[in-house]
Amino acid sequence: MTEHSFTGFDVQLDVIRTNLARMGSLVEDQIRTAIAAFANIDEQLTEMVIARDTSIDRLEVGIDELCAQAVARQQPAAIDLRLLMGIGKIVTDLERIGDEAKKIARAAQTMRGSSANGWKGRFADIPALGDRVASMLHAALDAFARLDVTAAAPVAQSGQEIEQGFREISRRLVGQMIDDPRTISAALEAILVAKSVERIGDHCRNIALEVIYISSGRDVRHLDLNMLDSELKSR
């Protein structure tokens, strides 16, 4: 392969990574805005999240096209092909996070004007969990930018904490519904929001696992994540 071909591939890869960074930043902001919309039952923030979802979809399609062109035109070496394939999977997870953020915003839309306005404080642990998954995404994207396995591993492992947080929120809200049937409608909506937050955590974990695969060539998706650190250090 000529030097010009290598240069062409590097330029394409820079464009892809720049677009991925833009998409990741937008998706992270979508999470935080959607959570704020839910926490405050805020119509303006809700509409902002819903309107921006189209931009995420366009970025997904554009990055996928750029990756396909890079493979077809440059015939990259194995390690570069692994990077492009990994980017394709990361983009899919980012788009699905965007979908979950839109679900959270729509829940805020549903709850606006309902009895939920009188007991928003009971939902306080959901925004806290949302902040945690937004931080997970930021850390996962930072690990990708540096292709840093050491930084990606804790993100993958923290998915278990998010799952535990969802279970605790669900138990508490079910208890509230039993104690006060008037809260059933709002509490069910809140459980759906908490589930969306948990799914975002799953997608953040997937991104971190993909970073590990890109960087090390090791597929750890089905590995016991409690043993992840020792497994990676053994290589």
C-alpha positions as CSV (number, residue, x, y, z in Angstrom):
1,M,0.0,0.0,0.0
2,T,1.4,3.4,-0.9
3,E,2.2,6.2,1.5
4,H,-0.6,8.2,-0.1
5,S,-3.1,5.4,0.7
6,F,-2.0,5.4,4.3
7,T,-2.3,9.2,4.5
8,G,-5.8,8.9,3.0
9,F,-6.9,6.4,5.5
10,D,-5.5,8.5,8.4
11,V,-7.5,11.5,7.2
12,Q,-10.7,9.4,6.9
13,L,-10.1,8.0,10.4
14,D,-9.6,11.4,11.8
15,V,-12.9,12.5,10.3
16,I,-14.7,9.5,11.7
17,R,-13.3,10.0,15.2
18,T,-14.1,13.7,15.1
19,N,-17.7,12.8,14.2
20,L,-17.9,10.2,16.9
21,A,-16.6,12.7,19.5
22,R,-19.3,15.1,18.4
23,M,-22.0,12.4,18.6
24,G,-20.8,11.3,22.0
25,S,-20.8,14.8,23.4
26,L,-24.4,15.4,22.1
27,V,-25.6,12.1,23.6
28,E,-24.0,12.8,27.0
29,D,-25.7,16.2,26.9
30,Q,-29.0,14.5,26.0
31,I,-28.8,12.3,29.1
32,R,-28.2,15.2,31.4
33,T,-30.9,17.3,29.8
34,A,-33.5,14.5,29.8
35,I,-32.8,13.8,33.5
36,A,-33.2,17.5,34.3
37,A,-36.4,17.6,32.3
38,F,-37.7,14.7,34.3
39,A,-36.5,16.0,37.7
40,N,-38.1,19.4,37.2
41,I,-41.0,18.3,34.9
42,D,-39.7,21.0,32.5
43,E,-41.5,21.4,29.2
44,Q,-38.7,23.4,27.5
45,L,-36.0,20.8,28.3
46,T,-38.3,18.0,27.2
47,E,-38.9,19.5,23.8
48,M,-35.1,20.2,23.5
49,V,-34.3,16.5,24.0
50,I,-36.9,15.3,21.6
51,A,-35.9,17.8,18.9
52,R,-32.2,17.0,19.1
53,D,-32.7,13.2,18.7
54,T,-32.8,13.6,14.9
55,S,-29.2,15.0,15.0
56,I,-28.1,11.9,16.7
57,D,-29.7,9.7,14.1
58,R,-28.0,11.7,11.3
59,L,-24.6,11.3,12.9
60,E,-25.1,7.6,13.3
61,V,-25.9,7.2,9.6
62,G,-23.1,9.5,8.6
63,I,-20.4,7.7,10.7
64,D,-21.6,4.3,9.4
65,E,-21.2,5.5,5.9
66,L,-17.7,6.8,6.5
67,C,-16.7,3.5,8.1
68,A,-18.0,1.6,5.1
69,Q,-16.2,3.8,2.7
70,A,-12.9,3.5,4.7
71,V,-13.1,-0.3,4.5
72,A,-14.0,-0.4,0.8
73,R,-11.5,2.1,-0.4
74,Q,-8.5,1.5,1.9
75,Q,-8.7,-2.2,2.8
76,P,-7.3,-1.6,6.2
77,A,-5.0,-3.9,8.1
78,A,-6.4,-6.1,10.8
79,I,-5.9,-3.7,13.7
80,D,-7.4,-0.8,11.7
81,L,-10.4,-3.0,10.7
82,R,-10.9,-3.9,14.3
83,L,-11.0,-0.2,15.1
84,L,-13.6,0.6,12.4
85,M,-15.8,-2.4,13.4
86,G,-15.6,-1.2,17.1
87,I,-16.5,2.3,16.1
88,G,-19.6,0.9,14.3
89,K,-20.7,-0.8,17.5
90,I,-20.0,2.2,19.7
91,V,-22.1,4.4,17.3
92,T,-25.0,1.9,17.6
93,D,-24.8,2.1,21.4
94,L,-24.7,5.9,21.3
95,E,-27.8,6.0,19.2
96,R,-29.7,3.7,21.5
97,I,-28.6,5.8,24.5
98,G,-30.2,8.8,22.6
99,D,-33.4,6.8,22.2
100,E,-33.5,6.1,26.0
101,A,-32.9,9.8,26.7
102,K,-35.9,10.6,24.5
103,K,-38.0,8.1,26.4
104,I,-37.1,9.9,29.6
105,A,-38.0,13.2,28.1
106,R,-41.4,11.8,27.0
107,A,-42.0,10.5,30.5
108,A,-41.5,14.1,31.8
109,Q,-44.0,15.2,29.1
110,T,-46.5,12.6,30.3
111,M,-46.1,13.6,34.0
112,R,-46.3,17.3,33.4
113,G,-49.5,18.6,35.0
114,S,-50.2,15.3,36.8
115,S,-50.2,14.6,40.5
116,A,-46.4,13.9,40.2
117,N,-45.8,17.6,40.5
118,G,-46.7,17.4,44.2
119,W,-44.2,14.7,45.1
120,K,-41.2,15.3,42.7
121,G,-38.9,14.9,45.7
122,R,-39.7,11.2,45.9
123,F,-37.9,10.8,42.5
124,A,-34.6,12.3,43.7
125,D,-32.6,9.1,43.5
126,I,-33.5,8.7,39.8
127,P,-31.7,11.9,38.8
128,A,-28.8,10.8,40.9
129,L,-28.6,7.5,39.1
130,G,-28.9,9.5,35.8
131,D,-25.9,11.6,36.7
132,R,-23.9,8.4,37.4
133,V,-24.7,6.9,33.9
134,A,-23.9,10.3,32.3
135,S,-20.5,10.2,34.0
136,M,-20.1,6.5,32.9
137,L,-20.6,7.6,29.3
138,H,-18.1,10.5,29.6
139,A,-15.5,8.1,31.1
140,A,-16.2,5.5,28.4
141,L,-15.8,8.0,25.6
142,D,-12.6,9.4,27.2
143,A,-11.2,5.8,27.3
144,F,-12.0,5.4,23.6
145,A,-10.3,8.7,22.7
146,R,-7.1,7.4,24.3
147,L,-7.8,3.7,23.6
148,D,-7.1,3.2,27.2
149,V,-7.9,-0.3,28.5
150,T,-7.1,0.7,32.1
151,A,-9.7,3.5,32.0
152,A,-12.3,1.4,30.2
153,A,-12.3,-1.5,32.7
154,P,-13.9,0.4,35.7
155,V,-16.7,1.7,33.4
156,A,-17.5,-1.9,32.4
157,Q,-17.5,-3.0,36.0
158,S,-19.7,-0.1,37.3
159,G,-22.6,-1.4,35.2
160,Q,-23.4,-3.7,38.1
161,E,-23.9,-0.8,40.5
162,I,-26.4,0.8,38.1
163,E,-28.4,-2.4,38.0
164,Q,-28.4,-2.5,41.8
165,G,-29.6,1.1,41.8
166,F,-32.5,0.4,39.5
167,R,-33.6,-2.5,41.7
168,E,-33.6,-0.4,44.8
169,I,-35.5,2.4,43.1
170,S,-38.1,-0.1,41.8
171,R,-38.6,-1.7,45.2
172,R,-39.1,1.7,46.8
173,L,-41.6,2.9,44.2
174,V,-43.6,-0.3,44.4
175,G,-43.8,0.2,48.1
176,Q,-45.1,3.7,47.6
177,M,-47.8,2.4,45.2
178,I,-48.9,-0.1,47.8
179,D,-49.0,2.6,50.6
180,D,-50.8,5.2,48.4
181,P,-52.6,4.0,45.3
182,R,-53.0,7.6,44.1
183,T,-49.3,7.5,43.2
184,I,-49.6,4.4,40.9
185,S,-49.6,6.3,37.6
186,A,-46.7,8.6,38.4
187,A,-44.7,5.8,40.1
188,L,-45.1,3.5,37.1
189,E,-43.8,6.3,34.9
190,A,-40.9,6.8,37.2
191,I,-40.0,3.1,37.1
192,L,-39.9,3.3,33.3
193,V,-37.6,6.2,33.6
194,A,-35.3,4.3,36.0
195,K,-35.3,1.4,33.5
196,S,-34.2,3.7,30.7
197,V,-31.4,4.9,33.0
198,E,-30.4,1.3,33.6
199,R,-30.3,0.6,29.9
200,I,-28.1,3.6,29.3
201,G,-25.7,2.1,31.9
202,D,-25.8,-1.2,29.9
203,H,-24.9,0.7,26.7
204,C,-22.1,2.6,28.5
205,R,-20.7,-0.8,29.6
206,N,-20.9,-2.0,26.0
207,I,-18.8,0.9,24.8
208,A,-16.2,0.3,27.5
209,L,-16.0,-3.4,26.6
210,E,-15.6,-2.4,22.9
211,V,-12.7,-0.1,23.8
212,I,-11.0,-3.0,25.5
213,Y,-11.6,-5.2,22.4
214,I,-10.2,-2.5,20.1
215,S,-7.2,-1.8,22.3
216,S,-6.2,-5.4,23.3
217,G,-7.9,-7.6,20.7
218,R,-9.6,-9.4,23.7
219,D,-13.3,-10.0,23.6
220,V,-14.4,-9.8,27.2
221,R,-18.1,-9.5,26.8
222,H,-18.8,-12.8,28.5
223,L,-16.1,-12.6,31.1
224,D,-16.9,-12.3,34.8
225,L,-16.4,-8.6,35.1
226,N,-15.2,-9.0,38.7
227,M,-12.2,-10.7,37.3
228,L,-11.6,-8.2,34.5
229,D,-8.6,-6.4,36.0
230,S,-6.7,-9.6,36.7
231,E,-7.5,-11.0,33.3
232,L,-6.3,-7.9,31.5
233,K,-3.1,-7.7,33.6
234,S,-2.3,-11.3,32.7
235,R,-2.0,-10.6,29.0
